[in-house]
Amino acid sequence: MLAETLKLFFSSWYIYLIFGMIFGSFLNVIIYRVPNGLSIISPPSACPKCGHKILWYENIPVLSWLALRGKCSGCKMPISIEYPIVEAMVGLMTLGLFLYTGPSIILLIYIPLTYTLFCIMVIDFKTYSIPHGLNITLFVICVSGVILNSFINNFTGISLLYSIIGGVTGFGILYIIQTTGKIIYKQDAVGTGDLFLLGSAGLLLGPKLIFAAFVLGSFTAVISYLVPSLINLKKRRSEALYYKELADKITCNFGNTDEELDLLGLRLQLAYNLNAADYSEIEKKISDYLNENDLKNITVLRLFFRFTAVENKPKAVEILNKFKLDSSDIASVVRQAVNEDLLGYDSPKDNFDLLTDLAKNILTGKLLKFLNENRELILKESFTDSVEDILKEGQLIPDMNDRLNFFLKYNRHFQFNGYTAEQKKIIEMIEENIDLSKNSLKQKYLSEISYVYFKDFFFDESKKSFDSLLQVIQNVSIVPDTIKKMYNISLFRFVFYKQRLAFGPFLAIGIMLSLLWGNIIIIKYYEFLERMFL
């Protein structure tokens, strides 16, 4: 009797629809909290605007949102329509899987796999990163699927050996693309999270279907990004000019020649790329300063990279000859320079290799020898990923300016590596541990995060920070670093900006299509080719 009741229960289509919508509510929690580094277990759900705790009858999927007319019962502020859409979509996907397989035990793999891929798709689309926890969850599900496949009538249609080959194939395809991107563009063409995403799915799909998943994901990505990319090409120059013109209107008193040369080098690079009329004038100013002044090593290196970027390598080498090897902090200065955004998104290693290559042209050979002997020391990573340790170390720094620089260094580190949750924690640390009532500190903070958010494609956050910066600098003295960040945003927007592709969401779509209909799609494709060419 019990067995028949359970069979009837799990054979009812509406059970899967309801279960999916309920679980969709939980996926909303994951999608919101995981990128922000929050626990998915506690505290209980509450309105993010007023803190009103969500009561049980306000948390009924879809229906509660409709009953509340899309507003919080506490503060009456709008509740995003994303929440009921996610709940409805997850319910329909769960129902669709049931209709596809029937009341089968393989739903124990298909349902959690779909839920995990859905979370990855939404989070990656929003943040351009895949949380490590979700990739681990996906790997565990896929390995469980391989094990279950060995006992349940081979539902995937592939052997254990083919599962392993599929995993290697999925990981290998994107690893080759990532490596090629580093060689050609000097940056990762795809994120590491995407490698593990396709590699894990390859365990379940095998080599043939994981390749189909990659092709389907790539195809949907190209279609989805083609039109926005074409529109973006028209906007890039006008947006770059907006930030440049704002910076051009600002005047400030430079503390020394090195600060002024830093800014002139940045303006030179921007003028070169915008084909501006004042390029020659800026170049002459730099040459005059170089003939008259004894410069810091960090200024020499910055100008070296700027002239390399404008394809004037003879001048870059000439400037590099001014580097002084009798200083005690040479390694730290070189490390600072190769870690700065002087050539765009290049990694410190790429910048160091460029410096080493052109140092061969310096007759004394002492700089090249120093670089080769100290390569490991200069490029050695000195970062921790522990937010708690960062806070403790930062609080021990007595000088507020040095402390802010320390936190901003980690903000850039996490941004470059795609650690969205940790990056937000650093922002919280700055606001809690730095006296931002001081104008110079607030300028540095707002200009820096405006730039970093812009580089990381969080344009809304960048605009908010930049608007706050414009308010702060009204009728006060402007620090040179503020102007440099404005020029940097302009330079990045026009020169280094590439339409960033969140590939994970499209890979997730390709994986699900290949899992459910991959063989059918491949057969139909072959039939299409036969009709076209035979």
PyMOL commands that set and color helices and strands:
alter all, ss='L'
color gray80, all
select helices_A, chain A and resi 2-9+13-36+56-58+63-67+82-101+107-127+132-151+160-185+192-248+257-274+279-292+297-309+313-320+330-339+348-359+366-373+375-379+387-395+400-417+420-433+439-455+459-472+480-496+503-533
alter helices_A, ss='H'
color red, helices_A
deselect
rebuild
show_as cartoon
